[in-house]
Amino acid sequence: MELCSCSSSSSSQKTWIVHGILAGTAIAAAIGAHAYMGRSRKFRSRVVGIIPARYASSRFEGKPLVKILGKPMIQRTWERSKLASTLDHVVVATDDERIADCCRGFGADVIMTSESCRNGTERCNEALEKLEKEYDVVVNIQGDEPLIEPEIIDGVVKALQVSPDAVFSTAVTSLKPEDGIDPNRVKCVVDNRGYAIYFSRGLLPYNKSGRVNPDFPYMRHLGIQSFDSKFLKVYSELQPTPLQLEEDLEQLKVLENGYKMKVIKVDHEAHGVDTPEDVEKIESLMRERNLS
């Protein structure tokens, strides 16, 4: 269900009450979110990039501090992010003093956040509340992709700026057929206007044969995403949703609550660091590209 532009506040609230019941979310939060949307039809000019980073990880503990060609991965990500022309400021949000000390050592601004943050989006929201300046757009930059392209950061920001009916923007790239059934490769489908329809860890779309179609243009979701800053606060108040919990994908909570999400397609070879074995692959790519 899409947000409607109703002429009266009473009909708007009724619409949201019904949707809130269907989605299993708090009615008050839904009405409040709709009221916010009515006030946000403006150009979002002030942009902050936030890199959430945590030390604890079941697959790779201490991942942000792993050295990649002599520099901590979090520094690599920060340096690439600083090259984006749309970002007014870049900060690291963490709950660990080891990461904070490392980041301050190479000149990054650091915001300390709570250990109770359940995901990067919640960590970004807490960091936003602690920043001294106000921003219109918050870009959640994944700290485990040290080869992130600044142009992609700029792309998701501009997509949100030109889409006043969207509260969220993200990027996708072509999915390799061999990754079609890999649950760590999140798939995405969009409508004809470039708005997200659904995300899944399974093969999406799924055909009758149950096999990957090598001729279909499947799309893989990239981790970077930007939020309208006011919506980011609303997001943290929304209760977890069934699809979000089942797929373990936080962006589904946005869609399940009826919000619009703008998607851009980019030509990008994603190179995330999920395990210690990925570090060597990243270093090889950096040598090939003469990146030091």
C-alpha positions in Angstrom: 0.0 0.0 0.0 1.4 3.4 -0.9 1.0 6.6 1.1 -1.9 8.6 -0.2 -2.2 12.3 -0.6 -5.6 12.8 1.1 -7.2 16.2 1.3 -8.5 15.9 4.8 -6.6 14.9 7.9 -9.4 12.7 9.1 -9.4 10.6 6.0 -5.6 10.4 6.1 -5.8 9.1 9.6 -8.4 6.5 8.8 -6.3 5.3 5.9 -3.3 4.9 8.2 -5.3 3.3 11.0 -6.5 0.6 8.6 -3.0 0.0 7.3 -1.6 0.0 10.8 -3.9 -2.8 11.7 -3.1 -4.8 8.6 0.6 -4.4 9.1 0.5 -5.2 12.7 2.2 -1.9 13.7 1.4 0.7 16.3 -1.5 2.9 15.1 0.0 6.0 16.8 3.3 5.6 15.0 1.6 5.2 11.7 -0.5 8.3 12.1 2.5 10.3 13.2 4.5 9.1 10.2 1.7 10.2 7.8 1.6 13.6 9.5 5.3 13.9 9.0 5.1 13.0 5.3 2.6 15.8 4.7 5.2 18.3 5.9 8.3 17.0 4.1 7.8 18.0 0.5 11.0 20.0 0.3 14.4 19.6 -1.2 16.7 17.7 1.2 19.9 19.6 1.0 21.9 18.9 4.2 23.5 15.4 4.1 25.5 13.4 6.6 27.2 10.1 5.9 27.3 7.7 8.9 29.4 4.6 9.0 28.0 2.2 11.7 30.7 -0.1 13.0 30.7 -2.7 15.7 33.4 -5.0 17.0 31.4 -8.0 17.8 30.5 -10.2 14.9 29.6 -13.9 14.8 31.5 -14.4 11.4 34.4 -12.0 11.8 35.0 -10.4 15.2 36.8 -7.1 15.0 36.2 -6.8 11.3 36.3 -2.9 11.1 39.9 -3.0 12.4 41.3 -5.7 10.1 44.2 -4.3 8.0 43.8 -4.0 4.3 47.1 -3.2 2.6 48.3 -1.7 5.9 45.2 0.4 6.7 42.2 -0.5 8.9 39.1 -1.4 6.8 37.1 1.3 8.6 39.7 3.9 7.4 39.5 2.6 3.9 35.7 3.0 3.9 35.9 6.5 5.5 38.4 7.7 3.0 36.3 6.6 0.1 33.2 8.1 1.6 34.9 11.5 2.0 35.3 11.6 -1.8 31.5 11.8 -2.3 30.5 15.3 -3.3 27.0 15.2 -1.8 28.1 14.6 1.8 28.5 17.6 4.1 30.0 15.5 6.9 31.1 11.9 7.5 31.1 10.3 10.9 31.7 6.8 12.4 29.1 5.5 14.8 30.3 2.7 17.1 29.8 1.2 20.5 33.4 0.0 20.9 36.3 2.2 22.2 38.9 0.2 20.2 37.1 1.2 17.0 36.6 4.8 18.3 40.3 5.2 19.2 41.4 3.8 15.8 39.1 6.2 13.9 40.1 9.3 15.9 43.7 8.3 15.1 43.2 8.8 11.4 41.1 11.9 11.8 37.5 10.7 11.7 34.7 12.2 13.8 33.3 9.5 16.1 29.9 9.2 17.8 29.6 6.7 20.5 26.3 4.7 20.4 24.7 2.1 22.6 25.4 -1.7 22.5 21.7 -2.3 22.3 21.4 -1.1 18.7 20.0 -4.0 16.8 21.2 -3.0 13.3 23.0 -0.3 11.5 19.9 1.8 10.9 19.2 2.1 14.6 22.9 3.0 15.2 22.6 5.7 12.5 19.5 7.1 14.2 21.2 7.3 17.6 24.2 9.0 16.1 22.0 11.5 14.3 20.4 12.5 17.6 23.8 13.1 19.1 25.1 15.2 16.2 25.3 19.0 16.9 24.0 20.0 13.5 20.7 19.1 11.8 20.6 17.1 8.6 17.9 16.4 6.0 19.4 13.1 4.7 21.4 10.4 6.4 23.4 7.9 4.4 24.1 4.6 6.0 27.4 3.5 4.6 28.4 -0.1 5.1 31.8 -0.2 6.7 32.7 -3.6 5.3 32.9 -2.5 1.6 36.2 -0.6 1.5 36.0 -0.2 -2.3 32.6 1.6 -2.2 32.4 4.1 -5.1 31.8 7.7 -4.1 29.5 8.0 -7.2 27.2 5.4 -5.7 26.9 7.4 -2.5 26.1 10.5 -4.5 23.6 8.5 -6.6 21.5 7.3 -3.7 21.5 10.8 -2.2 20.3 12.5 -5.4 17.7 9.8 -5.9 16.1 10.7 -2.5 16.4 14.4 -3.2 14.4 14.2 -6.4 11.8 11.8 -5.0 9.8 13.7 -2.4 7.4 10.8 -2.0 10.2 8.5 -1.0 11.7 8.3 2.5 14.5 5.9 1.7 16.8 5.2 -1.3 19.2 2.4 -2.1 21.2 0.9 -4.9 21.2 -2.4 -6.8 23.5 -4.0 -9.3 23.3 -7.0 -11.6 23.3 -10.3 -9.9 25.5 -13.1 -11.2 23.5 -16.3 -12.0 25.7 -18.3 -9.7 24.6 -16.1 -6.8 20.9 -16.6 -7.4 20.3 -19.0 -4.5 23.0 -17.6 -2.1 21.1 -16.2 0.9 23.9 -13.7 1.6 23.2 -12.1 -1.7 20.0 -10.1 -1.2 17.8 -9.8 -4.3 15.5 -6.9 -5.1 12.7 -6.2 -7.5 11.4 -2.8 -8.5 8.4 -1.3 -10.3 8.4 0.6 -13.6 9.1 3.9 -11.8 12.1 2.7 -9.9 10.5 2.1 -6.5 11.2 -1.1 -4.6 8.6 -3.8 -4.5 10.4 -6.4 -2.4 13.7 -7.7 -1.1 14.5 -11.4 -0.4 17.4 -13.7 0.4 15.8 -16.3 -1.8 15.7 -16.3 -5.6 13.6 -13.3 -6.6 11.6 -13.5 -8.8 11.0 -17.2 -8.5 9.9 -19.0 -11.7 8.0 -22.2 -12.1 11.1 -24.3 -12.8 12.6 -23.4 -9.5 15.9 -22.7 -11.2 17.9 -19.6 -11.9 17.1 -18.2 -15.4 20.5 -17.2 -16.9 18.6 -14.8 -19.2 16.7 -12.9 -16.5 18.2 -9.6 -15.2 18.2 -10.4 -11.5 19.3 -7.5 -9.2 21.4 -7.7 -6.1 20.9 -5.2 -3.3 24.0 -3.2 -2.3 24.2 -2.3 1.4 24.3 1.5 1.0 21.1 3.3 1.8 19.9 6.8 2.5 17.0 8.0 4.7 15.1 11.1 5.1 16.3 12.2 8.6 12.9 12.7 10.0 11.7 9.3 8.8 14.8 7.7 10.4 13.3 8.7 13.8 9.9 7.3 12.8 11.6 4.1 11.6 13.1 3.4 15.1 9.6 3.7 16.6 8.0 1.2 14.3 7.7 -2.4 15.6 9.5 -5.2 13.8 7.3 -6.7 11.0 6.7 -10.3 10.0 8.6 -10.2 6.7 11.5 -8.3 8.2 11.9 -10.9 10.9 11.5 -13.8 8.5 14.0 -12.6 5.9 16.2 -10.7 8.4 16.2 -7.7 6.2 15.6 -4.3 7.9 14.5 -2.5 4.7 11.4 -4.7 4.6 10.0 -2.9 7.6 10.0 0.2 5.5 8.0 -1.5 2.7 5.6 -3.3 5.1 4.6 0.0 6.6 3.7 1.4 3.2 6.5 3.8 2.6 8.2 4.4 -0.7 11.8 3.4 -1.4 13.6 4.7 -4.5 16.1 2.3 -6.1 18.9 3.2 -8.5 20.7 0.6 -10.6 24.5 0.9 -10.8 27.3 -0.9 -12.6 29.3 -2.0 -9.6 31.1 -5.2 -8.6 30.3 -5.5 -4.9 33.3 -6.5 -2.8 32.2 -6.8 0.8 34.3 -8.3 3.6 32.2 -11.0 5.3 34.9 -13.4 6.4 38.7 -13.3 7.0 39.2 -15.0 3.6 37.7 -12.0 1.8 40.5 -9.7 2.9 43.0 -11.3 0.5 40.5 -10.9 -2.4 40.1 -7.2 -1.6 43.8 -6.6 -1.4 44.3 -8.3 -4.8 41.7 -6.1 -6.4 43.3 -3.0 -4.9 46.7 -3.9 -6.3 45.1 -4.5 -9.7 43.6 -1.0 -9.5 46.7 0.6 -8.1 44.9 1.7 -5.0 47.1 2.1 -2.0 
